[in-house]
């Protein structure tokens, strides 16, 4: 299942708190990308918040995966998890009997 994960801000967290963990975060993100779990990753334009596409069995697994990120473990970031399904509208174009 494709999962959209959008980082949300944690109140009171400063940039200085992130610094010691950024290399470990990048390493873990790379591991998840190489494993095929993390499919795409972006930052929102004009904001420093991540937008991730994951391939997981369900939202629970996506949450477990995201909880392995050092910045999540340290309580510096959190994610809204949105399970996605394929767009069904094309079936209306190609349904038999039309």
VEXSE-642136 format. One line per field, with one value per atom (N, C-alpha, C): atom name; x, y, z. Coordinates in nm, 3 decimals. Example, Ala and Ser with C-alpha at 12.3 -4.5 7.8 and 13.67 -1.06 7.14 Angstrom:
REM VEXSE-642136
atom: [N|CA|C|N|CA|C]
X: [1.319|1.230|1.320|1.285|1.367|1.290]
Y: [-0.569|-0.450|-0.330|-0.225|-0.106|0.003]
Z: [0.780|0.780|0.780|0.708|0.714|0.787]
***
This chain:
REM VEXSE-642136
atom: [N|CA|C|N|CA|C|N|CA|C|N|CA|C|N|CA|C|N|CA|C|N|CA|C|N|CA|C|N|CA|C|N|CA|C|N|CA|C|N|CA|C|N|CA|C|N|CA|C|N|CA|C|N|CA|C|N|CA|C|N|CA|C|N|CA|C|N|CA|C|N|CA|C|N|CA|C|N|CA|C|N|CA|C|N|CA|C|N|CA|C|N|CA|C|N|CA|C|N|CA|C|N|CA|C|N|CA|C|N|CA|C|N|CA|C|N|CA|C|N|CA|C|N|CA|C|N|CA|C|N|CA|C|N|CA|C|N|CA|C|N|CA|C|N|CA|C|N|CA|C|N|CA|C|N|CA|C|N|CA|C|N|CA|C|N|CA|C|N|CA|C|N|CA|C|N|CA|C|N|CA|C|N|CA|C|N|CA|C|N|CA|C|N|CA|C|N|CA|C|N|CA|C|N|CA|C|N|CA|C|N|CA|C|N|CA|C|N|CA|C|N|CA|C|N|CA|C|N|CA|C|N|CA|C|N|CA|C|N|CA|C|N|CA|C|N|CA|C|N|CA|C|N|CA|C|N|CA|C|N|CA|C|N|CA|C|N|CA|C|N|CA|C|N|CA|C|N|CA|C|N|CA|C|N|CA|C|N|CA|C|N|CA|C|N|CA|C|N|CA|C|N|CA|C|N|CA|C|N|CA|C|N|CA|C|N|CA|C|N|CA|C|N|CA|C|N|CA|C|N|CA|C|N|CA|C|N|CA|C|N|CA|C]
X: [0.085|0.000|0.090|0.053|0.127|0.076|0.171|0.140|0.206|0.129|0.181|0.203|0.325|0.356|0.404|0.334|0.365|0.412|0.534|0.590|0.509|0.487|0.422|0.514|0.504|0.591|0.559|0.663|0.649|0.678|0.584|0.597|0.717|0.793|0.902|1.035|1.041|1.165|1.247|1.375|1.463|1.555|1.608|1.700|1.822|1.869|1.986|1.964|1.840|1.810|1.823|1.804|1.813|1.957|2.044|2.182|2.254|2.256|2.334|2.280|2.158|2.093|2.076|2.118|2.089|2.164|2.288|2.360|2.296|2.259|2.192|2.057|1.988|1.859|1.879|1.979|2.006|2.047|2.123|2.164|2.043|1.953|1.833|1.742|1.726|1.645|1.704|1.837|1.904|1.878|1.886|1.859|1.717|1.620|1.481|1.459|1.529|1.520|1.578|1.694|1.758|1.675|1.600|1.515|1.384|1.357|1.234|1.112|1.130|1.019|0.988|1.091|1.077|1.097|0.991|0.996|1.033|0.982|1.010|1.016|1.098|1.103|1.129|1.062|1.066|1.063|1.091|1.060|0.956|0.866|0.766|0.835|0.802|0.861|0.825|0.925|0.903|0.892|0.903|0.896|1.006|1.044|1.144|1.075|0.974|0.906|0.902|0.925|0.938|0.802|0.801|0.686|0.743|0.695|0.748|0.639|0.679|0.593|0.657|0.582|0.631|0.549|0.609|0.538|0.535|0.416|0.399|0.272|0.258|0.138|0.016|0.033|-0.077|-0.021|-0.110|-0.069|0.007|-0.030|0.040|0.186|0.212|0.351|0.425|0.359|0.422|0.460|0.373|0.402|0.523|0.530|0.644|0.773|0.768|0.887|0.930|0.836|0.869|0.924|0.880|0.929|1.074|1.133|1.275|1.364|1.306|1.384|1.435|1.563|1.618|1.544|1.502|1.433|1.295|1.232|1.104|1.130|1.231|1.265|1.293|1.358|1.393|1.278|1.163|1.047|1.061|1.148|1.172|1.080|1.031|0.935|0.829|0.718|0.612|0.553|0.473|0.415|0.266|0.194|0.057|0.067|0.001|0.009|-0.124|-0.113|-0.232|-0.222|-0.299|-0.300|-0.368|-0.311|-0.364|-0.410|-0.511|-0.555|-0.550|-0.549|-0.545|-0.674|-0.662|-0.778|-0.867|-0.996|-1.083|-1.158|-1.146|-1.229|-1.207|-1.088|-1.063|-1.150|-1.196|-1.282|-1.412|-1.455|-1.575|-1.554|-1.431|-1.401|-1.398|-1.358|-1.332|-1.427|-1.530|-1.625|-1.702|-1.725|-1.802|-1.946|-2.011|-2.152|-2.182|-2.082|-2.104|-2.128]
Y: [-0.117|0.000|0.123|0.222|0.348|0.435|0.490|0.575|0.711|0.815|0.951|0.991|1.036|1.082|1.226|1.314|1.456|1.496|1.549|1.592|1.707|1.701|1.815|1.868|1.995|2.066|2.028|2.018|1.996|2.129|2.179|2.309|2.312|2.420|2.440|2.380|2.307|2.246|2.350|2.359|2.455|2.385|2.460|2.405|2.343|2.403|2.351|2.209|2.176|2.041|1.937|1.978|1.885|1.848|1.946|1.934|1.804|1.762|1.642|1.513|1.516|1.393|1.385|1.490|1.496|1.391|1.360|1.255|1.119|1.088|0.961|0.953|1.066|1.070|1.039|1.103|1.079|0.934|0.878|0.737|0.646|0.669|0.583|0.601|0.723|0.748|0.672|0.675|0.603|0.452|0.398|0.255|0.219|0.300|0.274|0.288|0.382|0.399|0.278|0.232|0.115|-0.012|-0.019|-0.135|-0.132|-0.021|-0.010|0.029|0.061|0.102|0.250|0.329|0.472|0.490|0.527|0.533|0.671|0.774|0.911|1.000|1.104|1.198|1.338|1.433|1.572|1.661|1.789|1.893|1.983|2.034|2.128|2.260|2.317|2.443|2.552|2.629|2.738|2.694|2.564|2.511|2.407|2.381|2.276|2.155|2.103|1.984|1.879|1.757|1.646|1.591|1.543|1.472|1.342|1.229|1.099|1.011|0.929|0.823|0.692|0.610|0.481|0.369|0.253|0.133|0.038|0.024|-0.058|-0.141|-0.238|-0.321|-0.237|-0.147|-0.064|0.056|0.139|0.259|0.224|0.115|0.073|0.042|-0.030|-0.058|0.071|0.162|0.291|0.365|0.364|0.428|0.363|0.230|0.159|0.197|0.207|0.245|0.387|0.479|0.618|0.633|0.549|0.554|0.509|0.454|0.418|0.536|0.645|0.763|0.832|0.865|0.929|1.055|1.138|1.262|1.233|1.126|1.085|1.027|0.942|0.882|0.988|1.097|1.205|1.301|1.280|1.366|1.502|1.510|1.636|1.658|1.548|1.556|1.448|1.466|1.366|1.370|1.271|1.262|1.237|1.298|1.259|1.151|1.038|0.924|0.911|0.907|0.904|0.785|0.677|0.565|0.606|0.564|0.599|0.475|0.492|0.384|0.436|0.345|0.383|0.454|0.549|0.621|0.522|0.508|0.410|0.464|0.592|0.654|0.603|0.552|0.506|0.387|0.312|0.197|0.242|0.365|0.417|0.439|0.462|0.481|0.350|0.245|0.120|0.008|0.039|-0.063|-0.116|-0.245|-0.307|-0.265|-0.262|-0.231|-0.083|-0.005|0.139|0.177]
Z: [0.000|0.000|0.000|-0.079|-0.082|0.033|0.106|0.222|0.201|0.221|0.221|0.366|0.397|0.533|0.525|0.595|0.593|0.733|0.737|0.865|0.921|1.052|1.118|1.226|1.245|1.338|1.483|1.561|1.705|1.773|1.847|1.912|2.007|1.999|2.092|2.052|1.941|1.896|1.820|1.854|1.788|1.688|1.594|1.493|1.559|1.667|1.737|1.789|1.823|1.872|1.762|1.636|1.523|1.490|1.497|1.447|1.484|1.610|1.645|1.582|1.527|1.481|1.328|1.257|1.112|1.031|1.066|0.993|1.015|1.139|1.168|1.096|1.087|1.017|0.869|0.808|0.665|0.641|0.732|0.719|0.724|0.818|0.830|0.709|0.662|0.542|0.423|0.409|0.301|0.312|0.433|0.453|0.411|0.449|0.413|0.262|0.200|0.055|-0.017|0.029|-0.031|-0.012|0.096|0.123|0.044|-0.025|-0.104|-0.022|0.103|0.188|0.166|0.164|0.136|-0.014|-0.084|-0.230|-0.284|-0.220|-0.263|-0.140|-0.147|-0.037|-0.090|-0.028|-0.070|0.053|0.031|0.127|0.065|0.145|0.095|0.062|-0.052|-0.093|0.008|0.046|0.140|0.284|0.309|0.445|0.460|0.580|0.600|0.665|0.593|0.643|0.533|0.573|0.480|0.436|0.312|0.256|0.200|0.253|0.216|0.155|0.059|0.008|0.048|0.120|0.165|0.102|0.092|0.048|0.167|0.228|0.348|0.336|0.423|0.425|0.463|0.561|0.607|0.683|0.734|0.807|0.935|0.999|1.121|1.092|0.984|0.947|0.913|0.842|0.809|0.937|1.035|1.164|1.230|1.227|1.285|1.214|1.083|1.005|1.040|1.042|1.073|1.214|1.303|1.441|1.453|1.346|1.347|1.310|1.266|1.230|1.357|1.363|1.484|1.527|1.434|1.472|1.532|1.489|1.548|1.687|1.697|1.827|1.933|1.891|1.984|2.009|1.941|1.961|1.895|1.794|1.726|1.607|1.549|1.439|1.457|1.389|1.386|1.245|1.212|1.079|1.085|0.992|0.963|0.856|0.879|0.789|0.714|0.581|0.497|0.401|0.425|0.331|0.200|0.089|-0.042|-0.115|-0.199|-0.287|-0.430|-0.524|-0.665|-0.704|-0.794|-0.846|-0.923|-0.885|-0.950|-1.073|-1.101|-1.204|-1.345|-1.375|-1.512|-1.549|-1.448|-1.478|-1.545|-1.518|-1.583|-1.732|-1.772|-1.913|-1.990|-1.923|-1.992|-1.951|-1.874|-1.831|-1.951|-1.952|-2.061|-2.053|-2.165|-2.170|-2.181|-2.208|-2.221|-2.363]
***
